[in-house]
Amino acid sequence: MPTDSDFRCDTEFLKLLTRRNDVDLTLAALELARDACPAVEFETTLDWLDARADELSSAIANAADEREALRELSRCLSKTHGIRGEPSAFDRADSSYLNRVIETGQGIPISLSLLYMAVAERVGIELKGVSAPMHFLARYESIDGPLFIDAYAGGRIMTAGECLAWLGKLTGLPTDELRFALRPARPKAIVLRMLNNLKALHARQENWPAAWMVQHRLAALQPASYVERRDLALISLRAERPGSAIDLLRSCIGCCPPDEKESLQERLSQAVATVARWN
């Protein structure tokens, strides 16, 4: 199983492993991006965010009210700098990485929301991530009640009622369930959602080495989860890491559901045979 030492360069991810909530989500997102691009320079992204805050500072200070301040944030990012959502972004891992979202101007709801949250924080606006079903949002606590920003839709601003009605049409879920889902998400939940997005994409594209990097983190964050340990074992085998797969599969076979045992034993035999050939 993954250990803390596997992530010794990831300060924010290590906080998550020790159940801390004082996590800088901007840095945490860049740590995930570093898995795909080890040479990524955090300072380049942080400087870009600081520059956007400098651009916005006067407009935010002179905004007539809270909603106008949020409009200025959306205008800066979506209009001036072309940061937006595109359907094709869901088919590219780059769309999950903050540095690449800035470079390409395109992202998916969660990465775009994190970008909005990062810039907002720098101008004194506190946005919280909302892990809503089928769509990630940012939430602002205004004097008149929460407002929600859909960064994927160019920074559209919605009241709670408008957001519930829109999500109801999108998901078909009842209002009471959606209201619960619109609460601010903890940093760990946000990072898990980012990782699960990447896991699904890499598996769909059969990019097993990249999937292994993601699953390695998922298993570390959820060490008690049989499903994550099993998936790490299976992905390890596909990613040509049969040695790691052997120990994981043996562990899983001891506690797996009865209907999975035969399949896992077959994978274990495959891993053992592969190691034997390599030796």
VODOSE-164072 format. One record per residue: residue in one letter; x, y, z of N, C-alpha, C in turn. Coordinates in pm, whole numbers, padded with zeros to 5 digits, always signed. Example, Ala and Ser with C-alpha at 12.3 -4.5 7.8 and 13.67 -1.06 7.14 Angstrom:
<rs>
A+01319-00569+00780+01230-00450+00780+01320-00330+00780 S+01285-00225+00708+01367-00106+00714+01290+00003+00787 
</rs>
This chain:
<rs>
M+00083-00120+00000+00000+00000+00000+00087+00125+00000 P+00037+00235-00061+00114+00360-00061+00140+00409+00080 T+00254+00473+00100+00289+00530+00230+00314+00679+00215 D+00322+00748+00329+00347+00893+00326+00474+00926+00250 S+00576+00840+00259+00703+00868+00194+00691+00871+00043 D+00587+00807-00012+00566+00809-00157+00533+00950-00206 F+00485+01035-00117+00441+01169-00155+00519+01276-00079 R+00644+01249-00050+00723+01338+00036+00742+01477-00024 C+00726+01491-00156+00740+01623-00220+00606+01697-00226 D+00499+01631-00187+00365+01688-00200+00313+01736-00064 T+00348+01857-00030+00314+01912+00102+00165+01910+00130 E+00086+01953+00030-00059+01963+00052-00124+01826+00054 F-00077+01735-00031-00133+01601-00032-00103+01529+00100 L+00013+01554+00155+00048+01495+00284-00047+01544+00394 K-00091+01670+00385-00189+01720+00480-00318+01639+00473 L-00360+01606+00351-00481+01527+00334-00465+01388+00395 L-00346+01332+00380-00321+01198+00434-00328+01197+00587 T-00302+01310+00647-00309+01319+00794-00437+01388+00839 R-00536+01396+00749-00671+01444+00780-00676+01589+00820 R-00584+01668+00770-00588+01811+00795-00677+01879+00691 N-00738+01990+00731-00824+02065+00639-00762+02196+00592 D-00645+02233+00648-00580+02357+00607-00499+02334+00480 V-00568+02291+00378-00504+02252+00252-00517+02364+00150 D-00408+02401+00088-00410+02497-00023-00446+02418-00149 L-00570+02433-00194-00618+02353-00306-00547+02387-00437 T-00500+02510-00449-00425+02546-00568-00296+02464-00577 L-00223+02458-00467-00100+02380-00464-00129+02231-00476 A-00237+02185-00412-00274+02044-00421-00302+02006-00566 A-00372+02093-00638-00402+02066-00779-00274+02062-00863 L-00180+02150-00830-00053+02150-00903+00029+02026-00871 E+00015+01973-00750+00084+01848-00717+00032+01733-00803 L-00099+01733-00830-00155+01631-00919-00104+01651-01061 A-00094+01775-01103-00044+01804-01237+00100+01758-01253 R+00176+01763-01145+00317+01722-01151+00332+01573-01180 D+00231+01493-01147+00236+01351-01182+00246+01334-01334 A+00173+01419-01407+00171+01409-01553+00288+01484-01616 C+00330+01592-01550+00439+01674-01604+00535+01710-01491 P+00634+01625-01466+00726+01648-01353+00796+01783-01355 A+00808+01842-01474+00880+01969-01485+00792+02091-01462 V+00664+02071-01429+00575+02186-01412+00630+02281-01306 E+00626+02409-01336+00676+02512-01245+00557+02577-01173 F+00545+02551-01046+00433+02605-00970+00430+02757-00975 E+00549+02819-00969+00555+02965-00963+00492+03032-01084 T+00502+02968-01201+00443+03026-01322+00293+03040-01306 T+00228+02935-01254+00084+02939-01232+00049+03038-01121 L+00124+03037-01013+00096+03127-00901+00114+03273-00942 D+00213+03300-01025+00234+03437-01074+00117+03482-01161 W+00065+03391-01242-00051+03424-01328-00172+03458-01242 L-00195+03381-01138-00307+03407-01048-00290+03542-00978 D-00168+03570-00934-00142+03699-00869-00166+03815-00965 A-00129+03796-01091-00148+03902-01191-00296+03929-01214 R-00378+03823-01216-00522+03843-01234-00580+03917-01114 A-00531+03886-00997-00578+03956-00877-00542+04104-00884 D-00423+04134-00932-00382+04274-00947-00474+04346-01044 E-00511+04279-01154-00602+04338-01253-00738+04369-01190 L-00782+04280-01103-00917+04288-01049-00931+04379-00927 S-00823+04408-00862-00832+04473-00730-00914+04601-00732 S-00893+04686-00831-00966+04813-00836-01115+04791-00862 A-01146+04702-00958-01287+04676-00990-01360+04616-00872 I-01294+04526-00801-01357+04464-00685-01381+04568-00575 A-01282+04653-00553-01295+04756-00449-01408+04853-00479 N-01435+04878-00606-01537+04975-00646-01671+04911-00681 A-01683+04779-00665-01807+04711-00698-01920+04759-00609 A-02039+04774-00668-02154+04827-00594-02203+04730-00487 D-02189+04601-00512-02235+04501-00416-02160+04370-00441 E-02195+04269-00362-02126+04140-00371-02144+04075-00507 R-02264+04082-00559-02290+04018-00688-02210+04085-00799 E-02199+04215-00791-02119+04286-00892-01972+04248-00882 A-01923+04227-00761-01784+04183-00743-01763+04046-00808 L-01860+03956-00793-01850+03825-00857-01857+03837-01010 R-01938+03930-01057-01944+03952-01203-01809+04000-01256 E-01742+04086-01180-01610+04133-01223-01510+04018-01230 L-01518+03929-01133-01431+03810-01134-01458+03726-01259 S-01584+03700-01287-01621+03620-01404-01580+03689-01533 R-01600+03820-01538-01566+03896-01658-01416+03888-01686 C-01337+03902-01583-01192+03898-01599-01146+03763-01653 L-01195+03656-01592-01145+03524-01629-01206+03473-01759 S-01336+03487-01775-01401+03428-01893-01394+03517-02016 K-01408+03646-01997-01409+03738-02112-01270+03788-02148 T-01204+03848-02051-01072+03907-02078-00968+03801-02111 H-00969+03692-02035-00864+03591-02051-00911+03461-02116 G-01037+03454-02154-01086+03341-02233-01085+03208-02162 I-01092+03207-02030-01096+03083-01954-01240+03031-01958 R-01261+02911-02012-01397+02866-02036-01406+02713-02034 G-01529+02666-02036-01552+02523-02048-01583+02485-02191 E-01539+02368-02230-01565+02314-02364-01594+02165-02350 P-01693+02112-02424-01721+01968-02416-01600+01881-02443 S-01514+01924-02537-01396+01844-02570-01298+01834-02455 A-01309+01926-02358-01217+01926-02243-01230+01799-02161 F-01347+01737-02162-01368+01617-02083-01289+01497-02136 D-01236+01508-02256-01160+01399-02316-01009+01418-02305 R-00967+01521-02230-00824+01550-02217-00786+01563-02070 A-00684+01490-02031-00637+01500-01892-00588+01641-01861 D-00532+01710-01961-00483+01846-01942-00589+01937-01880 S-00714+01908-01909-00823+01994-01863-00843+01988-01713 S-00776+01894-01647-00783+01883-01501-00667+01952-01432 Y-00568+01998-01508-00447+02054-01449-00448+02206-01460 L-00437+02275-01347-00450+02421-01346-00353+02489-01442 N-00229+02444-01445-00133+02508-01534-00174+02498-01681 R-00230+02384-01717-00271+02364-01856-00404+02434-01886 V-00489+02445-01787-00613+02521-01806-00579+02666-01841 I-00482+02721-01770-00439+02858-01797-00376+02868-01936 E-00295+02772-01972-00226+02776-02102-00322+02757-02219 T-00420+02667-02203-00512+02638-02315-00639+02719-02310 G-00672+02773-02193-00797+02847-02178-00918+02759-02160 Q-00898+02628-02150-01010+02535-02141-00996+02442-02021 G-01110+02405-01964-01108+02315-01851-01243+02251-01829 I-01250+02169-01726-01376+02107-01685-01426+02180-01561 P-01549+02156-01518-01604+02236-01408-01518+02244-01283 I-01457+02134-01242-01383+02138-01115-01253+02216-01128 S-01180+02200-01235-01055+02274-01250-01082+02422-01271 L-01187+02454-01346-01223+02595-01366-01268+02659-01235 S-01344+02584-01156-01388+02636-01027-01270+02664-00935 L-01172+02573-00934-01054+02594-00851-00977+02718-00895 L-00976+02742-01025-00909+02862-01077-00981+02988-01028 Y-01113+02988-01037-01192+03101-00986-01168+03119-00836 M-01168+03009-00763-01147+03016-00618-01011+03074-00583 A-00909+03037-00661-00774+03084-00634-00761+03235-00658 V-00818+03283-00768-00812+03426-00796-00898+03503-00695 A-01016+03450-00666-01106+03516-00571-01039+03534-00435 E-00971+03432-00388-00904+03439-00258-00804+03555-00256 R-00738+03578-00367-00635+03681-00374-00693+03823-00373 V-00823+03836-00399-00886+03969-00392-00985+03978-00276 G-00974+03885-00181-01055+03893-00061-01195+03837-00072 I-01221+03757-00175-01351+03692-00190-01336+03545-00157 E-01413+03498-00060-01402+03358-00019-01503+03272-00095 L-01455+03191-00186-01537+03094-00256-01506+02954-00203 K-01609+02872-00194-01593+02734-00152-01634+02641-00266 G-01565+02531-00279-01602+02433-00380-01726+02355-00340 V-01809+02325-00439-01931+02248-00417-01929+02128-00510 S-01925+02010-00450-01917+01887-00528-02056+01837-00561 A-02129+01915-00640-02266+01880-00677-02266+01763-00775 P-02375+01688-00781-02381+01577-00877-02376+01627-01020 M-02289+01565-01099-02275+01592-01242-02213+01727-01276 H-02187+01811-01177-02132+01943-01210-02072+02006-01085 F-01947+02046-01092-01881+02112-00980-01904+02262-00990 L-01925+02325-00873-01956+02468-00868-01873+02536-00759 A-01877+02669-00757-01818+02747-00648-01931+02819-00575 R-01917+02831-00445-02023+02890-00361-01970+03011-00286 Y-02051+03116-00284-02018+03238-00210-02131+03269-00112 E-02096+03297+00013-02196+03328+00114-02221+03478+00116 S-02325+03522+00048-02358+03664+00045-02450+03700+00162 I-02471+03827+00181-02560+03874+00288-02701+03820+00269 D-02744+03807+00144-02881+03763+00113-02893+03613+00091 G-02786+03539+00119-02791+03394+00098-02684+03351+00000 P-02665+03221-00013-02557+03173-00100-02579+03204-00247 L-02468+03233-00314-02467+03248-00459-02373+03141-00515 F-02406+03091-00633-02327+02984-00694-02273+03030-00828 I-02146+02998-00851-02081+03035-00977-02053+02909-01057 D-02100+02909-01181-02073+02800-01273-01958+02845-01364 A-01838+02811-01324-01719+02856-01398-01716+02796-01538 Y-01773+02677-01555-01776+02612-01686-01861+02691-01785 A-01962+02760-01734-02052+02838-01819-02013+02985-01819 G-01885+03012-01815-01838+03150-01824-01858+03231-01698 G-01872+03163-01584-01888+03234-01458-02030+03278-01430 R-02129+03205-01484-02269+03237-01458-02295+03234-01307 I-02370+03332-01259-02400+03344-01116-02546+03307-01093 M-02571+03220-00994-02706+03175-00965-02737+03188-00816 T-02861+03220-00786-02908+03212-00648-02928+03064-00613 A-02954+03036-00486-02977+02898-00445-03097+02839-00519 G-03204+02917-00531-03323+02868-00601-03296+02839-00747 E-03224+02930-00812-03192+02910-00954-03103+02788-00972 C-03008+02772-00880-02915+02660-00889-02988+02527-00868 L-03078+02522-00772-03154+02401-00745-03242+02364-00865 A-03305+02462-00925-03391+02435-01041-03309+02383-01158 W-03193+02445-01180-03107+02402-01291-03052+02262-01269 L-03003+02236-01147-02949+02103-01119-03058+01996-01122 G-03180+02034-01081-03291+01939-01086-03318+01893-01228 K-03314+01986-01323-03334+01950-01463-03217+01867-01515 L-03097+01902-01471-02976+01834-01518-02967+01691-01466 T-03003+01671-01339-02981+01541-01275-03106+01458-01255 G-03222+01523-01248-03345+01451-01217-03359+01416-01071 L-03270+01470-00986-03273+01439-00843-03369+01533-00769 P-03425+01487-00656-03516+01572-00579-03445+01689-00514 T-03521+01795-00488-03465+01919-00434-03394+01897-00300 D-03454+01818-00211-03393+01797-00080-03254+01734-00092 E-03239+01640-00183-03108+01576-00203-03009+01675-00262 L-03055+01757-00354-02966+01855-00416-02926+01964-00317 R-03017+02005-00232-02985+02108-00133-02871+02061-00042 F-02875+01936-00004-02769+01879+00078-02637+01877+00001 A-02645+01847-00130-02525+01837-00213-02461+01973-00242 L-02533+02082-00215-02480+02215-00244-02402+02275-00127 R-02381+02196-00024-02299+02244+00087-02152+02249+00044 P-02072+02335+00106-01929+02339+00073-01863+02204+00096 A-01775+02166+00006-01705+02038+00016-01572+02057+00088 R-01531+01956+00161-01400+01959+00226-01290+01938+00122 P-01168+01983+00153-01058+01966+00056-01039+01822+00010 K-01050+01726+00102-01030+01586+00064-01133+01543-00039 A-01259+01582-00020-01363+01545-00116-01336+01604-00253 I-01283+01725-00255-01254+01792-00382-01140+01720-00454 V-01034+01688-00382-00921+01617-00443-00963+01478-00490 L-01046+01410-00411-01095+01279-00453-01175+01289-00583 R-01254+01393-00596-01332+01409-00719-01240+01433-00838 M-01137+01515-00818-01041+01538-00926-00974+01407-00967 L-00933+01329-00869-00865+01203-00897-00958+01103-00965 N-01081+01096-00921-01175+01003-00983-01208+01042-01128 N-01212+01173-01154-01229+01218-01293-01114+01168-01380 L-00992+01184-01329-00874+01141-01404-00868+00989-01418 K-00905+00919-01313-00906+00773-01318-00999+00723-01428 A-01120+00778-01432-01217+00736-01534-01166+00767-01674 L-01105+00885-01691-01054+00923-01823-00939+00832-01867 H-00842+00809-01779-00728+00726-01816-00771+00582-01844 A-00867+00531-01767-00915+00395-01791-00986+00387-01926 R-01067+00489-01956-01139+00491-02083-01041+00494-02201 Q-00931+00565-02184-00831+00577-02289-00721+00471-02279 E-00734+00383-02180-00639+00274-02157-00495+00324-02140 N-00484+00437-02074-00353+00492-02039-00320+00443-01898 W-00273+00319-01889-00258+00255-01759-00145+00311-01673 P-00032+00352-01729+00069+00416-01643+00016+00542-01573 A-00059+00623-01649-00117+00744-01589-00226+00706-01488 A-00304+00604-01521-00409+00558-01429-00347+00508-01299 W-00230+00445-01309-00166+00395-01187-00127+00510-01094 M-00074+00617-01150-00036+00732-01068-00156+00786-00991 V-00269+00794-01060-00391+00844-00998-00442+00747-00892 Q-00446+00618-00927-00498+00519-00834-00409+00505-00710 H-00280+00526-00728-00186+00524-00616-00227+00628-00512 R-00269+00745-00558-00314+00850-00468-00450+00816-00406 L-00540+00763-00487-00673+00727-00437-00663+00624-00325 A-00577+00525-00344-00561+00422-00243-00497+00479-00116 A-00407+00574-00132-00343+00636-00015-00444+00717+00065 L-00533+00787-00004-00632+00869+00064-00742+00787+00130 Q-00762+00664+00082-00870+00580+00133-00815+00441+00166 P-00724+00433+00262-00655+00306+00289-00746+00194+00335 A-00863+00226+00387-00955+00122+00434-01049+00073+00325 S-01039+00132+00207-01131+00096+00099-01082-00026+00023 Y-01158-00134+00031-01126-00254-00046-01128-00224-00196 V-01226-00147-00241-01240-00118-00384-01116-00047-00437 E-01064+00051-00363-00947+00124-00411-00823+00035-00410 R-00809-00052-00312-00695-00145-00310-00706-00245-00425 R-00826-00294-00448-00846-00387-00560-00814-00320-00693 D-00863-00197-00710-00837-00127-00836-00688-00097-00853 L-00620-00068-00743-00476-00045-00753-00406-00173-00797 A-00451-00287-00746-00393-00415-00787-00415-00441-00936 L-00537-00421-00982-00569-00449-01123-00500-00351-01217 I-00494-00224-01177-00427-00125-01260-00277-00147-01259 S-00221-00190-01146-00079-00221-01140-00043-00329-01242 L-00128-00428-01254-00104-00536-01350-00108-00484-01493 R-00206-00400-01524-00218-00344-01659-00106-00245-01688 A-00054-00180-01584+00053-00082-01600+00191-00147-01597 E+00195-00278-01608+00319-00355-01609+00398-00338-01480 R+00324-00347-01369+00384-00348-01236+00339-00476-01164 P+00371-00592-01221+00319-00718-01165+00368-00747-01025 G+00490-00702-00992+00540-00726-00856+00452-00661-00752 S+00416-00536-00776+00326-00466-00683+00189-00531-00682 A+00144-00576-00800+00012-00635-00810+00000-00762-00726 I+00108-00840-00717+00103-00968-00645+00065-00947-00499 D+00135-00860-00429+00106-00837-00287-00036-00782-00268 L-00075-00690-00355-00207-00631-00343-00317-00734-00370 L-00297-00816-00472-00398-00917-00504-00411-01019-00391 R-00301-01061-00335-00307-01156-00224-00385-01097-00106 S-00360-00968-00080-00432-00902+00027-00581-00895-00002 C-00615-00863-00127-00756-00848-00164-00831-00981-00163 I-00764-01086-00205-00829-01217-00210-00874-01261-00071 G-00803-01218+00030-00838-01257+00166-00964-01192+00219 C-01011-01084+00153-01129-01014+00205-01228-00975+00096 C-01213-01030-00023-01298-00991-00135-01436-01055-00128 P-01536-00997-00195-01666-01062-00207-01651-01196-00278 P-01733-01295-00245-01720-01428-00306-01722-01427-00459 D-01803-01339-00518-01815-01339-00664-01693-01279-00734 E-01599-01221-00659-01478-01164-00720-01355-01253-00701 K-01367-01353-00616-01250-01431-00577-01185-01503-00695 E-01264-01568-00776-01207-01642-00889-01133-01550-00985 S-01192-01435-01015-01130-01340-01106-00998-01289-01050 L-00996-01256-00922-00873-01206-00861-00765-01313-00856 Q-00803-01436-00832-00706-01545-00833-00644-01563-00971 E-00726-01545-01075-00674-01552-01212-00574-01440-01237 R-00606-01320-01188-00513-01207-01205-00385-01231-01127 L-00396-01291-01010-00277-01322-00931-00188-01421-01006 S-00246-01523-01063-00168-01621-01141-00100-01553-01258 Q-00171-01459-01321-00114-01384-01433+00005-01301-01388 A-00008-01234-01272+00101-01151-01221+00222-01235-01185 V+00200-01350-01120+00310-01438-01082+00381-01490-01206 A+00304-01528-01308+00363-01580-01432+00445-01472-01502 T+00397-01349-01498+00471-01239-01563+00603-01213-01493 V+00602-01212-01360+00726-01192-01285+00823-01305-01311 A+00772-01426-01320+00859-01542-01346+00926-01530-01483 R+00852-01482-01582+00912-01464-01715+01020-01357-01715 W+00995-01251-01640+01093-01142-01634+01221-01184-01563 N+01207-01278-01469+01326-01324-01395+01399-01436-01468 
</rs>
